[in-house]
Amino acid sequence: MKQLQVSLGERSYPIFIGRDLLAGGGLDWQRYIGGKQACVVSNDRVAPLYLDAVASQLEGKQLSTVVLPDGEANKTLDVMATVFDRLLTDNHNRSTTLIALGGGVVGDMCGFAAASYQRGVAFIQLPTTLLAMVDSSVGGKTGVNHPLGKNMIGAFHQPECVVADLSLLDSLPEREYAAGIAEVIKYGLICDAPFFEWLEQNIDALMARDGEALAEAVFRSCENKAKVVAEDEREGGRRAILNLGHTFGHAIETAEGYGSWLHGEAVAAGMSLAMALSVSLGWLDAEVLRRGNALMVKAGLPISPPPAMNVAQFLQLMGRDKKVIDGRLRLVLLQGLGEAVVTEAASPEQIAQILVDAGVQP
């Protein structure tokens, strides 16, 4: 087992990475439950596989469970309200701990419920997908979607700990596994050029789910995210670099309907667009674009946006992004491999041209 620390003063917490951690595996993660009450929030895909194992570790607690419908389309306020219904029905108080057992959707919704219930209670992240392990479970971003924009309603709320049990990835569907690799590749592009080069050398082993390669990729990804979050917890500046490709990607997810494109797939296409825009501005060598696209293709990820979208639709949806301030669209672009910046330098005309070049309808 490997361990990292997200250093945030009083809100600091550990990340545990290893195999068979939920069922014991040498980790007493239950010690991060401070009170006598706990509520496990999962979904109807994950709960049949792992809920009993987690519940067996919580004997002696007043335990409630909530099983949400699976999928990004269900990441809504209405669905999240079922968590509050259960907590209130079972008389959970401010000492309760919510436990997110699932992928990014479950983690975001459970975390937002924890941030909101009685104005804030503790929660623990038990991510079950690669994307959640390397990205959404770390950093305290929680929330739900709105029909007009992804993750537009939410709160910053840090967990008590994150337990990344790599054995859960053995049964993860290939498409979802590849979607997680998109976020892994992101860290190499934005802030860790040596890690990007390691990924180029080890992508075949990583896609084959080799144990050592997977453990290293998850560790390096979490290490990079923990460092950025420690520098800028509430995304006032540097943390925004973690959104490389996300403004383009969120537009894709919203336009196509939540769940049609997996988050990691949309981010991959978005990162390709962001790299192409960086090249067009003269900031990035075209060879980095080529290498980035090649790595994503090897991971089975899309690098082109949906052909059914048009430029006006893209720009409209991007204009609703959380990174828009006073009407100015800020994008995360690259000035080199491992050198991300947040900038307003790209004009709508330049963005439109990149979209057209990528096959988006004018």
Secondary structure, DSSP 8 states (H G I E B T S, - for coil): -EEEEE--GGG-EEEEEESS-TT-TT--GGGG--SSEEEEEEETTTHHHHHHHHHHTTTTSEEEEEEE--SGGG-SHHHHHHHHHHHHHTT--TT-EEEEEESHHHHHHHHHHHHHGGG--EEEEEE-SHHIIIIITSS-EEEEEETTEEEEEEEE---S-EEEEGGGGGGS-HHHHHHHHHHHHHHHHHH-HHHHHHHHHHHHHHHTT-HHHHHHHHHHHHHHHHHHHHH-TT-SSGGGGGGTTHHHHHHHHHHH-BTTB-HHHHHHHHHHHHHHHHHHTT-S-HHHHHHHHHHHHHTT---S--TT-BHHHHHHHHTTSTT-BTTB--EEEEEETTEEEEE--S-HHHHHHHHHHTT-B-
